[in-house]
Amino acid sequence: MNAATAIIPGRVDEPHFKMSMRQLAAAVSVITVGHGDDRTGFTATSVSSLSADVPSVIVSVNRTSSSWPVLERYRRFCVNVLAHDQQHIARSFAGHDGRQGVARYADADWHTLTTGTLALKDALTVLDCDLEQAIHHHSHAILIGHVRAITVRPGAQPLLYWQGGFQHLSAARET
């Protein structure tokens, strides 16, 4: 074991757990929910595929989020996986600029999906979902979304989150 490796014995506390989770590089998504003036959304790095048999995804949301009651009401959401050039949208939906609700949708182009939820034009990929189940676990809900429609932006690079900040893939790639 080298000097940079830290072993934290005993009970795992929140700060150490967060430090550990920052070691995971993740795609950045904006989850959009609601309709008209009753819409909001949030930035998420906790999105993953669940099944291809019945196309479905998992998304985690804090139940204290302003998006949670809207999700419960409408029972549908859109996963907008952000491209490298959409960091400003991630910041807005994370509340970094103080915007809330509908105001978070400013400064981006949107279109309406099959479920009625708004999708970000030029996202890396978009997943239009019906909420199949919400599993409550401590402070969060684990959302299982049945994917009804998708769009993909070919050739775009993803926006990533790692070590507490936004990252981009290197221009040099292995083949």
ABEGO torsion letter per residue (X at the ends): XBAABBBBBEBBBAAAAAAAAAABBBBBBBBBBEBEABBBEBBBABBBBABAABBBBBBBBBAABAAAAAAAAAGBBBBBBBBAAAAAAAAAAAGAAGBBEAAAABGBBBBBBAAGBBBBBGBABBBBBBBABBBBBEABBBBBBBBABBBBBBGBBBBBBBGGBBBBBBABBBX
